[in-house]
Amino acid sequence: MGRLTTHVLDTALGKPAGGLKIELWSHGAVPALISAHETNEDGRVDRPILEGDAFATGTYELRFFAGDYLRRTCGTLPDPLFLDVVPIRFGIAEADGHYHVPLLLSPFGYSTYRGS
């Protein structure tokens, strides 16, 4: 069975990003919110974001609400923030694959990759 997971690391502070809101959207003909989550103290969601019968091939987007997290943890930042909501749109091509989409985050940049 396939599953989707994530992990958010705060590269400015050198630690996991706990308490960061994440939304999962499907991107078919009309975008639709599938679910909302929050990272735990380890920067992870407690269970897969998508799994079981809900896991299907297609195009999805994770929206990381980085601005709220950065305002809480980084002290004085410019207004408006350079990064607020970080969208990562990706495709799931393998119905039985493990898709891990981590986010490495700082107030002025981010990166991602398909992890394992």
Secondary structure, DSSP 8 states (H G I E B T S, - for coil): --EEE-BEEETTTTEE-TT-EEEEEEESSSEEEEEEEE--TTSB-SS-SEEGGG--SEEEEEEEEHHHHHHHHS-S--SS-S-SEEEEEEEE--TT-EEE--EEEETTEEEE--B-
